[in-house]
Amino acid sequence: MGRYTIYYSTRPLIDKYQNYMDNPDNYNEFNKPEEPVKIRLINNEVRNEILAKLDERLAKHEISKEEHERLFLEERNKHLEEKFNKYEIDSFFSCFRSEEDCLKALCHPSSMCHEDIIKASKNGRQNRIIIQYRYRGRNRELPVVYNNPTFQKIAFQFAKRKANGETPKELKLTPDIQEEYYAYIENVIEEYLKDRKFNRELANLFRRTAEHSELHRGLVRDIESFYTHTEARQEHLDRGDDSELDEINREIEICSNNFKRVFKRYDILRVVALWEQNISIRLRKKKEEEKAAEKEEEYTQTEIDIDKLFKKDPSKAQEEEEKLIKKKLIDEIKNIAKLAEEEAKKKGNSLTAGPRRELLKKFNSRELNFMSQDFLDKYNISIEKLEEKEKREERKELREDRETIKDHENDKIYNLASEGKTEGEKYANVIEHMDLDEMATNYPNEVLADVGVLPDGLGLDKNGEPIKNGNTK
C-alpha cells in the first residue's frame, strides 16, 4: 500500500515543490519554491502511551499539571509522523463532519495546535487539505472521506491490523462492528440501489474496472439484477400476481447477501463511501440552487416588468436587463464579503484573507471586474493575476483532456471514427456501430466530444438521464 502525505496548501504550490524535489538542479536559491505546509500527526496508541505514563507521574505528585502539559507536548512532537497508509488517513478524517471541522480540531490548542496551518490560513491563498501519493511516477490526489462514523470504525480496524503486520483486504465482522456494518449496507440498499438513477451510477463506478476484475464484474451484475428484480416484484404486487414472487424474492436476497459479502473489501467500500458523500453534496447544492432560484424570481418580479418594456423599446429593454443582472451580481458579491467578514470577526481571523478566499471561490475574474477598485484593493484581489491564473487552469484542463484522449486513442471508438474523412462521417460511423450504453459507460465526455458525440448526441443529459426533447438516437 502506498504512503500518503497530507498537505494544507494549493495544488500548484505542491506540484511546483514536487518538481523542485525531483529536479533540484533546475533551481537555485533565488527561484527555489517554498515548501507547502504538511500536516503531521501522532499515532493514537503512541499518544495514549505517553499520556498514561505522564498521568501516572502526575498521580504520584512527581510532576505538576503545568509540567504534565509541557512534557506531553515535548514527547508528542518527537513522535509526529508525516507519511501514512490509506487506513490511517481514513480513520482520522472520516470522523470529522467536514474539512472545516477537521481544520478547527487541528488548530485547537488542546489538540495538535498546528501553528503552520494557522499561519498558512492567513496568507490569502485558497488552501485546502490535499492528500497526495505517488503512482507510476506521477503525483495523484486521494479523495477524502468525511462524516462517516461506520467507515471510520472500519478504517480503524484495518489500521490496527496493518500496524500488527497483517495485509488486510477484507473486514473482520467482530461483535463491535458487525451490527453497524450490516445496518450501513442495508441503508445503501434502501436509499440508493432501489432508485434507478443511483443504481446506474453505482454500477458505472465499477463497470470501468470490471473488464479486469471478476469481483467487479459480479458486483455490477448484482447491482443491476437487484434493481431489475425489485421492479419486477413491485409490478407483480401491483397486479396482484404472486406466481413468481418466491423466485424474485430469492434473487433479491442473493444480491443483498452478495453486497454484504463484497462490500467487506476495503477498496470497494471506500468507493461506495466516497460516492455516497458526493451524492450528499450534490443534493445539498441542488437544494441551495432551488432556494436561490426562488429568491431570484421574487427579486426580478419586484424590480421591473422586462416583457412590457421589451414591447416598447427592445434595445432599452436589453440595456435595463443587463443593468439589473449587474446590480444583482454586485449586491451578491458585497453580501458574501460582508458575511465572510462577520465570520472572520467571530473567529478572530484576518478580515481580508477569509472574505478574499470566499470571493475567489464563488466568482471569476469577469464577475469581480464589476467591483470598484477600492473594493478589490480592500480584499487584495488583482484582476490581472486572477485572469492569468484562470488561463493557466484552462491550459491545464486542456492538457488533462488531451491525456484522457490519449488513454483511449487505440480504442474501438477511435478506430470507427478514423474510417470517416469528414467530421460528419466520423460521427455517423461511431453512432452507427456503437450503442448508447457502450458509449456512455466506457468513454468520458472528453473522448466523446473529440469524435463529435456530445451527451446530447447520446440521448442522455449530463446526469445520465434520458433527454425528453426528442434528441435521442
VEXDREN-2710 file (C-alpha; in Angstrom, 1 decimal):
% VEXDREN-2710
k/r/px/py/pz
1/MET/0.0/0.0/0.0
2/GLY/1.3/3.5/-0.9
3/ARG/2.4/6.1/1.6
4/TYR/0.4/9.3/1.7
5/THR/1.3/12.9/2.6
6/ILE/-1.2/15.3/3.9
7/TYR/-0.9/19.0/2.9
8/TYR/-2.7/22.2/3.7
9/SER/-1.9/24.1/0.6
10/THR/-2.8/24.6/-3.1
11/ARG/-2.3/22.1/-5.9
12/PRO/0.0/24.4/-8.0
13/LEU/2.3/25.1/-5.0
14/ILE/2.5/21.3/-4.2
15/ASP/3.3/20.4/-7.8
16/LYS/5.9/23.2/-8.0
17/TYR/7.7/22.0/-4.9
18/GLN/7.5/18.3/-6.0
19/ASN/9.1/19.3/-9.3
20/TYR/11.9/21.0/-7.4
21/MET/12.4/17.8/-5.3
22/ASP/12.5/15.7/-8.5
23/ASN/14.8/18.1/-10.4
24/PRO/16.8/20.2/-7.8
25/ASP/19.4/21.1/-10.4
26/ASN/16.9/23.2/-12.3
27/TYR/16.6/25.6/-9.3
28/ASN/18.8/27.9/-7.3
29/GLU/18.5/29.8/-4.0
30/PHE/16.6/32.6/-5.9
31/ASN/13.9/30.5/-7.6
32/LYS/13.6/27.7/-5.1
33/PRO/9.8/27.3/-4.3
34/GLU/8.5/27.4/-0.7
35/GLU/7.7/24.1/0.9
36/PRO/3.9/23.5/1.3
37/VAL/2.6/23.0/4.8
38/LYS/2.5/19.4/5.8
39/ILE/0.0/18.1/8.4
40/ARG/1.9/15.8/10.8
41/LEU/0.0/13.5/13.2
42/ILE/0.7/11.1/16.0
43/ASN/-0.4/7.5/16.2
44/ASN/-3.2/7.2/18.7
45/GLU/-1.7/4.2/20.5
46/VAL/1.6/6.1/20.9
47/ARG/-0.2/9.2/22.2
48/ASN/-2.1/7.1/24.7
49/GLU/1.1/5.5/26.0
50/ILE/2.7/8.9/26.5
51/LEU/-0.4/10.2/28.4
52/ALA/-0.6/7.1/30.5
53/LYS/3.0/7.4/31.7
54/LEU/2.6/11.1/32.5
55/ASP/-0.8/10.6/34.2
56/GLU/0.9/8.0/36.5
57/ARG/3.6/10.5/37.4
58/LEU/1.0/13.2/38.0
59/ALA/-0.9/10.9/40.3
60/LYS/2.2/10.3/42.3
61/HIS/2.8/14.0/42.5
62/GLU/6.1/13.7/40.8
63/ILE/5.2/16.4/38.3
64/SER/2.7/19.3/38.3
65/LYS/-0.2/19.9/35.9
66/GLU/1.9/22.5/34.1
67/GLU/4.8/20.1/33.7
68/HIS/2.4/17.4/32.6
69/GLU/1.3/19.6/29.7
70/ARG/4.8/20.7/28.8
71/LEU/6.2/17.2/28.9
72/PHE/3.3/15.8/26.8
73/LEU/3.9/18.4/24.1
74/GLU/7.7/17.6/24.1
75/GLU/7.1/13.9/23.8
76/ARG/4.3/14.2/21.3
77/ASN/6.5/16.3/19.0
78/LYS/9.1/13.6/19.0
79/HIS/6.7/11.1/17.6
80/LEU/4.8/13.1/14.9
81/GLU/4.7/11.4/11.5
82/GLU/4.2/12.8/8.0
83/LYS/3.7/9.6/6.0
84/PHE/0.6/7.5/6.4
85/ASN/-1.2/4.5/4.9
86/LYS/-4.7/4.7/3.5
87/TYR/-6.3/3.1/6.6
88/GLU/-4.7/5.7/8.9
89/ILE/-5.8/8.5/6.6
90/ASP/-9.4/7.3/6.5
91/SER/-9.6/6.5/10.3
92/PHE/-8.5/10.1/11.0
93/PHE/-10.6/12.1/8.5
94/SER/-13.9/10.3/8.4
95/CYS/-14.7/11.1/12.0
96/PHE/-15.0/14.9/11.1
97/ARG/-18.1/16.3/9.6
98/SER/-16.2/18.4/7.1
99/GLU/-12.8/19.8/6.1
100/GLU/-13.6/23.0/8.1
101/ASP/-14.3/20.9/11.3
102/CYS/-11.1/19.0/10.8
103/LEU/-9.0/22.2/10.5
104/LYS/-10.6/23.6/13.6
105/ALA/-9.6/20.5/15.5
106/LEU/-6.1/20.5/14.1
107/CYS/-5.6/24.1/15.1
108/HIS/-7.2/23.8/18.6
109/PRO/-4.6/24.4/21.4
110/SER/-5.8/21.3/23.3
111/SER/-5.1/19.0/20.3
112/MET/-2.4/19.5/17.7
113/CYS/-2.2/23.3/17.5
114/HIS/-0.7/23.3/14.1
115/GLU/1.0/26.7/14.0
116/ASP/1.9/26.2/10.3
117/ILE/-1.8/25.7/9.4
118/ILE/-2.8/28.8/11.4
119/LYS/-0.2/30.8/9.6
120/ALA/-1.0/29.4/6.2
121/SER/-4.7/30.1/6.6
122/LYS/-3.9/33.9/6.8
123/ASN/-1.8/34.0/3.6
124/GLY/-4.8/34.7/1.3
125/ARG/-4.4/31.5/-0.8
126/GLN/-7.3/29.1/-1.4
127/ASN/-5.6/26.4/0.7
128/ARG/-7.3/23.1/1.3
129/ILE/-6.4/19.7/2.7
130/ILE/-4.8/17.7/-0.1
131/ILE/-3.7/14.1/0.3
132/GLN/-1.0/13.1/-2.2
133/TYR/0.6/9.9/-3.2
134/ARG/2.9/8.7/-5.9
135/TYR/1.7/6.2/-8.6
136/ARG/3.8/5.2/-11.6
137/GLY/6.0/8.2/-11.3
138/ARG/3.1/10.7/-11.2
139/ASN/1.6/12.6/-8.2
140/ARG/-2.0/11.6/-7.5
141/GLU/-4.6/13.0/-5.1
142/LEU/-6.6/10.8/-2.8
143/PRO/-10.2/12.0/-2.3
144/VAL/-11.0/12.4/1.4
145/VAL/-14.0/10.7/3.1
146/TYR/-15.7/12.9/5.8
147/ASN/-18.6/12.4/8.1
148/ASN/-18.9/8.6/8.0
149/PRO/-18.7/7.1/11.5
150/THR/-19.2/3.5/10.3
151/PHE/-16.4/3.8/7.7
152/GLN/-14.2/5.4/10.4
153/LYS/-14.6/2.3/12.7
154/ILE/-13.8/0.0/9.7
155/ALA/-10.8/2.0/8.7
156/PHE/-9.5/2.0/12.3
157/GLN/-9.8/-1.8/12.4
158/PHE/-7.8/-2.1/9.2
159/ALA/-5.2/0.4/10.5
160/LYS/-4.7/-1.7/13.7
161/ARG/-4.3/-4.9/11.7
162/LYS/-1.8/-3.2/9.4
163/ALA/0.2/-2.0/12.3
164/ASN/0.3/-5.6/13.7
165/GLY/1.9/-6.8/10.5
166/GLU/-1.2/-8.0/8.6
167/THR/-2.0/-7.2/5.0
168/PRO/-5.8/-6.8/5.4
169/LYS/-8.1/-6.7/2.4
170/GLU/-11.4/-7.7/3.9
171/LEU/-13.3/-6.5/7.1
172/LYS/-13.5/-8.9/10.0
173/LEU/-17.0/-8.8/11.3
174/THR/-16.2/-8.6/15.0
175/PRO/-19.1/-8.1/17.5
176/ASP/-18.3/-4.4/17.9
177/ILE/-18.8/-3.7/14.2
178/GLN/-21.0/-6.4/12.7
179/GLU/-24.4/-4.9/13.5
180/GLU/-23.4/-1.4/12.5
181/TYR/-21.8/-2.7/9.2
182/TYR/-25.0/-4.6/8.2
183/ALA/-27.1/-1.6/9.1
184/TYR/-24.9/0.6/6.8
185/ILE/-25.2/-1.8/3.9
186/GLU/-29.0/-2.1/4.3
187/ASN/-29.2/1.7/4.2
188/VAL/-27.2/1.9/1.0
189/ILE/-29.6/-0.7/-0.5
190/GLU/-32.7/1.1/0.6
191/GLU/-31.6/4.6/-0.2
192/TYR/-29.8/4.1/-3.5
193/LEU/-30.0/0.6/-5.1
194/LYS/-33.8/0.8/-5.4
195/ASP/-33.5/4.1/-7.2
196/ARG/-32.9/3.7/-11.0
197/LYS/-30.6/6.7/-11.3
198/PHE/-28.4/5.9/-8.3
199/ASN/-28.4/2.2/-9.1
200/ARG/-27.0/3.0/-12.6
201/GLU/-24.4/5.4/-11.1
202/LEU/-23.1/2.9/-8.7
203/ALA/-22.9/0.2/-11.3
204/ASN/-20.9/2.5/-13.6
205/LEU/-18.4/3.2/-10.9
206/PHE/-17.3/-0.5/-11.1
207/ARG/-18.1/-1.0/-14.8
208/ARG/-14.8/0.7/-15.8
209/THR/-12.7/-1.8/-13.9
210/ALA/-15.0/-4.8/-14.5
211/GLU/-13.0/-5.8/-17.6
212/HIS/-10.0/-6.6/-15.4
213/SER/-11.8/-7.9/-12.3
214/GLU/-14.2/-10.8/-11.9
215/LEU/-15.1/-9.4/-8.5
216/HIS/-16.2/-6.1/-10.0
217/ARG/-18.0/-7.8/-12.9
218/GLY/-20.0/-9.8/-10.4
219/LEU/-20.8/-6.7/-8.4
220/VAL/-22.1/-4.8/-11.5
221/ARG/-24.3/-7.8/-12.3
222/ASP/-25.6/-7.9/-8.7
223/ILE/-26.4/-4.2/-8.6
224/GLU/-28.3/-4.3/-11.9
225/SER/-30.0/-7.5/-11.0
226/PHE/-31.1/-6.2/-7.7
227/TYR/-32.9/-3.2/-9.3
228/THR/-34.4/-5.4/-12.1
229/HIS/-35.9/-7.9/-9.6
230/THR/-37.1/-5.2/-7.2
231/GLU/-39.0/-3.5/-10.1
232/ALA/-40.4/-6.9/-11.1
233/ARG/-41.6/-7.6/-7.6
234/GLN/-43.4/-4.3/-7.5
235/GLU/-45.1/-4.9/-10.8
236/HIS/-46.3/-8.3/-9.7
237/LEU/-47.6/-6.9/-6.4
238/ASP/-49.4/-4.1/-8.3
239/ARG/-51.1/-6.7/-10.5
240/GLY/-51.9/-8.9/-7.5
241/ASP/-49.9/-11.7/-9.2
242/ASP/-47.8/-13.8/-6.7
243/SER/-46.9/-16.6/-9.1
244/GLU/-43.2/-15.7/-9.4
245/LEU/-42.7/-13.7/-6.2
246/ASP/-40.9/-16.5/-4.4
247/GLU/-38.3/-16.7/-7.1
248/ILE/-38.0/-12.9/-7.4
249/ASN/-37.5/-12.6/-3.6
250/ARG/-34.9/-15.3/-3.7
251/GLU/-32.9/-13.4/-6.3
252/ILE/-33.2/-10.1/-4.3
253/GLU/-32.0/-11.9/-1.2
254/ILE/-29.0/-13.4/-3.1
255/CYS/-28.0/-9.9/-4.3
256/SER/-28.3/-8.4/-0.8
257/ASN/-26.2/-11.1/0.7
258/ASN/-23.6/-10.6/-2.0
259/PHE/-23.4/-6.9/-1.2
260/LYS/-22.8/-7.7/2.4
261/ARG/-20.0/-10.0/1.5
262/VAL/-18.3/-8.0/-1.3
263/PHE/-18.5/-4.6/0.5
264/LYS/-16.3/-6.0/3.2
265/ARG/-13.5/-5.5/0.6
266/TYR/-11.9/-2.2/1.8
267/ASP/-11.3/-0.6/-1.6
268/ILE/-14.9/-1.4/-2.7
269/LEU/-16.4/0.0/0.5
270/ARG/-14.2/3.2/0.1
271/VAL/-15.6/3.8/-3.4
272/VAL/-19.1/3.4/-2.1
273/ALA/-18.4/5.8/0.8
274/LEU/-17.0/8.5/-1.5
275/TRP/-19.8/8.1/-3.9
276/GLU/-22.4/8.4/-1.1
277/GLN/-20.6/11.6/0.1
278/ASN/-20.7/13.1/-3.4
279/ILE/-24.4/12.4/-3.6
280/SER/-25.0/14.2/-0.3
281/ILE/-23.0/17.2/-1.6
282/ARG/-25.0/17.2/-4.9
283/LEU/-28.3/17.0/-3.2
284/ARG/-27.4/19.8/-0.8
285/LYS/-26.1/22.0/-3.7
286/LYS/-29.3/21.3/-5.6
287/LYS/-31.4/22.4/-2.7
288/GLU/-29.4/25.6/-2.3
289/GLU/-29.8/26.4/-6.0
290/GLU/-33.5/25.9/-5.8
291/LYS/-33.7/28.3/-2.9
292/ALA/-31.6/30.8/-4.7
293/ALA/-33.8/30.5/-7.8
294/GLU/-36.9/31.2/-5.7
295/LYS/-35.3/34.3/-4.3
296/GLU/-34.1/35.5/-7.7
297/GLU/-37.6/35.0/-9.1
298/GLU/-39.1/37.1/-6.3
299/TYR/-36.5/39.8/-6.8
300/THR/-37.0/40.0/-10.6
301/GLN/-40.7/40.4/-10.3
302/THR/-40.4/43.3/-7.9
303/GLU/-37.8/45.1/-9.9
304/ILE/-39.2/45.7/-13.4
305/ASP/-41.5/44.2/-16.0
306/ILE/-39.0/43.5/-18.7
307/ASP/-41.6/42.0/-21.1
308/LYS/-43.6/45.2/-21.2
309/LEU/-40.5/47.3/-21.7
310/PHE/-39.3/45.0/-24.5
311/LYS/-42.5/45.6/-26.5
312/LYS/-42.0/49.3/-26.3
313/ASP/-38.2/49.5/-26.9
314/PRO/-36.2/46.3/-27.4
315/SER/-32.8/48.0/-27.2
316/LYS/-33.7/49.8/-23.9
317/ALA/-35.1/46.6/-22.5
318/GLN/-31.8/44.7/-23.2
319/GLU/-29.9/47.6/-21.5
320/GLU/-32.2/47.5/-18.5
321/GLU/-31.9/43.8/-18.2
322/GLU/-28.1/44.0/-18.3
323/LYS/-28.1/46.7/-15.6
324/LEU/-30.4/44.5/-13.4
325/ILE/-28.2/41.5/-13.8
326/LYS/-25.1/43.6/-13.0
327/LYS/-26.8/45.1/-9.9
328/LYS/-27.8/41.7/-8.6
329/LEU/-24.3/40.4/-9.1
330/ILE/-22.6/43.4/-7.3
331/ASP/-25.1/43.1/-4.4
332/GLU/-24.4/39.3/-4.1
333/ILE/-20.6/39.9/-4.1
334/LYS/-20.9/42.6/-1.4
335/ASN/-23.2/40.4/0.7
336/ILE/-20.8/37.4/0.6
337/ALA/-17.9/39.7/1.5
338/LYS/-19.9/41.1/4.4
339/LEU/-20.9/37.6/5.7
340/ALA/-17.3/36.4/5.4
341/GLU/-16.0/39.4/7.4
342/GLU/-18.6/38.8/10.2
343/GLU/-17.5/35.1/10.3
344/ALA/-13.8/36.2/10.5
345/LYS/-14.5/38.6/13.3
346/LYS/-16.2/35.9/15.4
347/LYS/-13.2/33.6/14.9
348/GLY/-10.6/36.3/15.4
349/ASN/-9.2/35.7/11.9
350/SER/-8.0/38.1/9.2
351/LEU/-10.7/40.3/7.8
352/THR/-9.0/40.2/4.4
353/ALA/-7.9/36.6/3.9
354/GLY/-11.3/34.9/4.8
355/PRO/-13.5/37.2/2.6
356/ARG/-10.9/37.0/-0.2
357/ARG/-11.0/33.2/-0.1
358/GLU/-14.8/33.1/-0.3
359/LEU/-15.0/35.6/-3.1
360/LEU/-12.4/33.8/-5.2
361/LYS/-14.2/30.5/-4.5
362/LYS/-17.5/31.8/-5.8
363/PHE/-16.7/34.3/-8.6
364/ASN/-14.4/34.6/-11.6
365/SER/-12.4/37.5/-12.9
366/ARG/-15.1/38.6/-15.3
367/GLU/-17.7/38.9/-12.4
368/LEU/-15.3/40.5/-9.9
369/ASN/-14.3/43.1/-12.6
370/PHE/-17.6/44.8/-12.0
371/MET/-16.5/45.8/-8.5
372/SER/-14.8/49.1/-7.7
373/GLN/-11.0/49.3/-7.3
374/ASP/-11.4/50.3/-3.6
375/PHE/-13.4/47.0/-3.1
376/LEU/-10.8/44.9/-4.9
377/ASP/-7.9/46.6/-3.0
378/LYS/-9.7/46.0/0.3
379/TYR/-9.6/42.3/-0.3
380/ASN/-6.2/42.2/-2.0
381/ILE/-7.7/41.0/-5.3
382/SER/-5.9/41.6/-8.6
383/ILE/-8.0/41.1/-11.7
384/GLU/-4.9/40.7/-13.8
385/LYS/-3.4/38.0/-11.7
386/LEU/-6.7/36.3/-11.4
387/GLU/-7.1/36.3/-15.2
388/GLU/-3.7/34.8/-15.6
389/LYS/-4.4/32.1/-13.1
390/GLU/-7.7/31.2/-14.9
391/LYS/-5.8/31.0/-18.2
392/ARG/-3.2/28.6/-16.5
393/GLU/-6.0/26.4/-15.2
394/GLU/-7.7/26.4/-18.6
395/ARG/-4.5/25.3/-20.2
396/LYS/-4.0/22.6/-17.5
397/GLU/-7.6/21.3/-18.1
398/LEU/-6.8/21.2/-21.9
399/ARG/-3.6/19.2/-21.2
400/GLU/-5.6/16.8/-18.9
401/ASP/-8.3/16.4/-21.6
402/ARG/-5.5/15.5/-24.1
403/GLU/-4.1/12.9/-21.7
404/THR/-7.6/11.4/-21.2
405/ILE/-8.0/11.2/-25.0
406/LYS/-4.5/9.7/-25.4
407/ASP/-5.5/6.9/-23.0
408/HIS/-8.3/5.9/-25.4
409/GLU/-6.7/6.6/-28.7
410/ASN/-6.4/2.9/-29.6
411/ASP/-10.0/2.0/-28.5
412/LYS/-12.8/1.0/-30.7
413/ILE/-14.4/4.4/-30.8
414/TYR/-11.3/6.0/-32.4
415/ASN/-11.0/3.1/-34.8
416/LEU/-14.5/3.7/-36.0
417/ALA/-14.0/7.5/-36.2
418/SER/-10.8/7.1/-38.2
419/GLU/-12.8/5.5/-41.1
420/GLY/-14.6/8.8/-41.7
421/LYS/-13.0/11.5/-43.8
422/THR/-15.1/14.4/-42.5
423/GLU/-16.3/15.2/-39.0
424/GLY/-19.8/14.3/-40.1
425/GLU/-18.7/10.9/-41.4
426/LYS/-16.7/10.2/-38.2
427/TYR/-19.8/11.0/-36.1
428/ALA/-22.0/8.8/-38.3
429/ASN/-19.6/5.9/-38.2
430/VAL/-19.5/5.9/-34.3
431/ILE/-23.3/6.3/-33.9
432/GLU/-24.0/3.6/-36.4
433/HIS/-21.7/0.9/-34.9
434/MET/-21.9/1.6/-31.2
435/ASP/-24.9/1.5/-28.9
436/LEU/-25.7/4.2/-26.4
437/ASP/-24.9/2.2/-23.3
438/GLU/-21.5/1.2/-24.7
439/MET/-20.5/4.9/-25.3
440/ALA/-22.0/6.3/-22.1
441/THR/-20.4/3.6/-20.0
442/ASN/-16.9/3.2/-21.5
443/TYR/-15.9/6.7/-22.5
444/PRO/-15.6/10.0/-20.7
445/ASN/-17.1/13.2/-22.2
446/GLU/-13.7/14.4/-23.4
447/VAL/-13.4/11.4/-25.7
448/LEU/-17.0/11.6/-26.9
449/ALA/-16.6/15.3/-27.7
450/ASP/-13.4/14.6/-29.6
451/VAL/-15.2/12.4/-32.1
452/GLY/-18.2/14.7/-32.3
453/VAL/-20.5/12.9/-29.9
454/LEU/-21.7/15.1/-27.0
455/PRO/-24.0/14.0/-24.1
456/ASP/-27.0/15.3/-26.1
457/GLY/-26.0/13.1/-29.0
458/LEU/-26.2/10.1/-26.7
459/GLY/-29.7/10.9/-25.8
460/LEU/-28.6/11.5/-22.2
461/ASP/-28.1/14.6/-20.2
462/LYS/-25.0/15.3/-18.1
463/ASN/-26.5/13.3/-15.2
464/GLY/-27.1/10.3/-17.4
465/GLU/-30.8/10.7/-17.6
466/PRO/-32.8/10.5/-20.9
467/ILE/-33.3/13.8/-22.7
468/LYS/-37.0/14.4/-23.3
469/ASN/-36.8/16.9/-26.2
470/GLY/-36.5/14.2/-28.9
471/ASN/-32.7/14.5/-29.3
472/THR/-32.1/10.8/-28.8
473/LYS/-30.6/8.2/-31.1
END
